[in-house]
Amino acid sequence: MTMATALQFTDVSIVRDGNTILDKVSWTVDGTERWVILGPNGAGKTTLLQIAAALVHPSKGKAKLLDQTMGKVDIFDLRSRIGFVSSAMSRRIPGDETVLNVVMTAAYSVTGRWNEHYEDIDIARARRVLGEWKLGDFVDRRFGGLSDGEQKRVLIARAVMTDPELLLLDEPAASLDLGSREELLGLLSGFAQSSSSPAMVMVTHHVEEIPQGFTNALLLSKGKVVAKGKLADVVTAALLSKTFDIPLELTTSKGRFAARAS
């Protein structure tokens, strides 16, 4: 069941070695919302996502995840309810592991088969999830032999295998060629538009990578929130120009965005 409020940050800051990475970020994500976080390199996007994944504690402020306050809850129990997809995860998975095992091991929060026992229902669910992400023919393939786009889809399938209440995606389309990107965005769009899907937050640098079905946007620059709210109100030429510190033109077509220097 989707939580009424998946995430609530109040004046959240991260300070490392005297440098402010995030500066008094206040932000709420409801269970039915799909958010995209946009901003330049060094804006603090990934750090924000790491707090949302219960991997990093705020230096200041309060972070509530799935109605639990960080610092007052078993962090490992919290992490088991959150799906997190990042390029760092792909590097932790053994290259010789089969695709089926990569997805199935999510049930035990491990990255390779060891001595865990899986029921037939686990295997059936993993196969079903792989089918939903167009990976049904990949169950016996080795993870290390897949293309970047295929690996990204396997990691997303792994993240949704455990039926998370919050799904976090850190630049899922990064490094993909045009065809792989569009295939992935099409699948993410379908997933985002399903009423049974959890709250979603996706980090990207590019408005072209915002899937249809996403509802809200947060613009971040130098650790500060530039704007947040409904997608149509926030993803504008003026606000993007302010965020990326360059004059930009924005076009939309069939629910997709494109930006270029003006």
N, C-alpha and C positions, 0 to 999 in steps of 0.2 A: 504494500500500500504506500502510495506517495505521501510524504510528509507535507503538511501545510506550509511550513517554512523549512527549506532544505539548508539554508545558509544565512547567517546574519552576522555581519561584522560591524562593530561600533568603534570608531576611532582607532582602527588597527594600524600599528606602525611596526616596521622592522628596521632595526639599526644594527649594522655590522661594522666593527672597527671604526666607529665614529661616523660612518656613512649611513644616511637615511635611504633605505631601499624602498620602503613604502611609508607614506606620510599621512596618517589620520584618515584611513580609508573606511568609510561607512557604506555598507552595501547589503541588500537583502535579495535573496533568490527564493521565490516561491516554488513549490513542488511541481507546478504545471509549466514553469518558464524554461526557455532555452536561451541562454546568454552567450554572446560572443564578446571576448575581451580583445580590444585592438589597441595597438600602440607601437612606438618605435623600439628598437633594441635598447635594452637597459631601462625600460620604463617600469619594470617590476612585475610584468605579467606572469612569468613563471613562478616567482616568489609568492604571488597572490594565490596561484593555483596550488602551490605546495601547502599553504595554510589550509586551503579548502580540502586538501587530501589528508589533513591531520598529520603531515610529515614535518611541519615547522610550526613552532609556537610564536605568537606575536610577542614583540618586545614590550609593547604597550597596547592598551585597548582590550576589547573583549571579542572573542570569536565563538559563535555558537554554530555547531554542525549537527544537523538532524535533531534539533532541539536539545542537544547536549553541549554544555559549556566546556571548552578546552581548558585543561588544568584541573577539572573536577570530574573527569570520566576516564574509564579504561580506554586508552588510546588505541589499543589493538582491537578491541571490540568495535570501536568507531570506524577504524580503517576497513574492517571486514564488510561494512555497509556502503562503502564508497568505491566506485570503479574509477581507476586512474590509468590513462594511456599516455605514455611519453616515450621519446626515443631512448631515454636511459633504461627503460624496462626492456626494450628489445636487445640491448647489449648484455643484459643479465640472463637471458634465456640461452641455454646450450644450443649451438647450431645444429647438433645431430638429433635433437628432440623432434618427435613427430608432431605435426600440426594438431592432431587429436589430443595428444598429451599436453601440449602447450595450453590448450583451452581447458582441459579437464583439471589440471593441477591448480587452477584458480580456486577450486573448492577447498584446498588446503593451504592456500596462500603461499605455495612454493613454486619455483620456476623450472623444476625438472622432476621427472618421476623418480621416486626412491622406493620407500617401502609402504606407501599409502595404499589403502584398500578402497576401490571404487565399486559402487553398486551399479547394476545394469541401468538404473534410472539416471545416474551421473553420465554414463557413456551415451545414452539416448539423448539427454539434454545437450551435451557437447556437440553431438552430430546435428541436432536440430538447429542450434545456434550457428554452427558453421554453414549450414544450408542457407540460413537467413542472410548471411553476409557473403553469399556466392562463393563459398569455399567447400561445398559438399564433396567435390572430387579431390580435395587436398588432404584428406584425413591421414594418409600414410606418407605424405611428403615430408621431407626434412625442413625444419624452420630456416636453417641457414642457407638453403638452396632457393628460397623464395625471393621474388623481386621486392623492392621497397614497398610498393603498393600492396602486395599480397601480405607482407609482414604486418603492415599497419592494420589491415583488415583482420588478421589473426589476433592481434593485440586487442582490438575493439571487441571481437567475439569473446576473447578471454575475460575482458572487463565486464561484459553483460552476462556472462555465464552464471555469475553468483546473484543475479537479479538485484543489482545495487539500487539504493534509494537516491543516489546522486552519481552522475557520470561526468568525469572531468577529462577533457581532451587537450593535450598540449601540442599544438601545431600538427595535427594529424595529417595534413596534406603537404607538409614540408618535404622537399626533395623529390616529390612525385612528378612524373611527366604528365603532359596534358591529359592523355587518355586515362591514366590511373587516377589522377586528381578528380576528373569528372565522374568516374565510376564510383569513387569513394564518396564524393559529395552527394551523388544521387542516393546512395544507400543511407548516408547520414540524414538526408532530407526526409526520406521515408520513415526512418526511426524517430526523428524529431516530431513528425506529425502524428505519430501514434499516441493515442490517449493512455496507453498502458506503459509508455516509456517513462523513465525517471526524469527528474530535473537534470538539465544538461548545462555545462559550462565549457566553452571551447576557446582556446587562445589561438590567435593568428596575427600575422602582420598585414594580411591582404584582404581587402573587402571582397575580392573575387572568390575567396574561399568560404564565404558565409553561406551555409546551406539554406535552401528554402525551408520554411517551418521554424526557423529561429525567430524568437519574439522580441528579444531585448539586447542592448549593447552597453558595454562599459568602455569608455575611452580613458586610457591611462598614459600619462607623460611625466617622466622624472619622479615617479612614485606617487603622484597626485592624481586624483580623479578629475578629468576634464569635463566629462558629462556621463550621465547614466540614465537609462530609461527605455522606452519603446524604441525598437529598431528604426522606424521611420523618423522619429524625432531626433535621434542621436547620430545616425549615420548620414550626415549631411556634409556638403562641400566645406562649409564654414567651420564646422567643428573638427572635421578631419584635418583641415589646413592648420588649425590651431594645435592639434595633437601632434602632427608630424612636422610642424614648423616649416611648411612649404605650401605655396598656393596650389590647391588641387581642384580639378573638375571631377564631378561625380555623375555617372549615368546609371540608369536602372533599366533592366529588360527582363520581363517574365519572372520577376521576383529575385533577380540576381543583380549584384552591384559591380561596377567597374570604376576605377579611379586612375587619373593621370595628372601630371603637372599641367597647370593652366598657363 
